[in-house]
């Protein structure tokens, strides 16, 4: 099982691949509102809260990071 530190490092590495190597203009992260650990991983990876919405009947938050 992965720990919080491992997940933050993985999220940061994948973000770097997407923005730097693949030259994508932005990436999003989607998390259920109640899942604070996932939200913290995105925040530690410099994603910014963009909005709240519903997805498949659940309350979610959308985070985004731009190049």
KAFEN-V219120 format. One record per residue. N is the residue number from 1. RES is the residue in one small letter. OMEGA is omega as a letter, one per 40 degrees, with the letter a starting at -180 (NA if undefined). D_LAST is the distance of its C-alpha to the last C-alpha in Angstrom with 2 decimals. Layout:
BEGIN
N:RES:OMEGA:D_LAST / N:RES:OMEGA:D_LAST
END
This chain:
BEGIN
1:x:i:30.64 / 2:x:i:27.32 / 3:x:a:27.13 / 4:x:a:24.48 / 5:x:i:23.39 / 6:x:a:23.11 / 7:x:i:21.03 / 8:x:i:18.56 / 9:x:i:18.33 / 10:x:a:17.98 / 11:x:i:15.20 / 12:x:i:13.25 / 13:x:i:14.16 / 14:x:i:13.29 / 15:x:i:9.78 / 16:x:i:9.50 / 17:x:a:11.23 / 18:x:a:9.21 / 19:x:a:5.73 / 20:x:a:7.74 / 21:x:a:10.99 / 22:x:i:10.77 / 23:x:i:7.84 / 24:x:a:7.34 / 25:x:i:5.48 / 26:x:i:5.91 / 27:x:i:8.69 / 28:x:i:11.78 / 29:x:a:14.55 / 30:x:a:18.07 / 31:x:i:20.92 / 32:x:a:24.44 / 33:x:a:24.99 / 34:x:a:27.80 / 35:x:a:25.97 / 36:x:i:24.89 / 37:x:i:24.22 / 38:x:i:21.44 / 39:x:i:19.95 / 40:x:i:20.20 / 41:x:i:18.44 / 42:x:a:15.34 / 43:x:i:15.68 / 44:x:i:16.20 / 45:x:i:12.96 / 46:x:i:11.22 / 47:x:a:11.01 / 48:x:i:12.46 / 49:x:a:15.54 / 50:x:i:15.26 / 51:x:i:18.83 / 52:x:i:21.96 / 53:x:i:23.81 / 54:x:a:26.24 / 55:x:a:25.75 / 56:x:i:28.89 / 57:x:a:30.91 / 58:x:i:29.01 / 59:x:a:27.09 / 60:x:i:23.41 / 61:x:i:20.29 / 62:x:i:16.84 / 63:x:i:13.84 / 64:x:i:10.19 / 65:x:a:6.91 / 66:x:i:3.77 / 67:x:NA:0.00
END
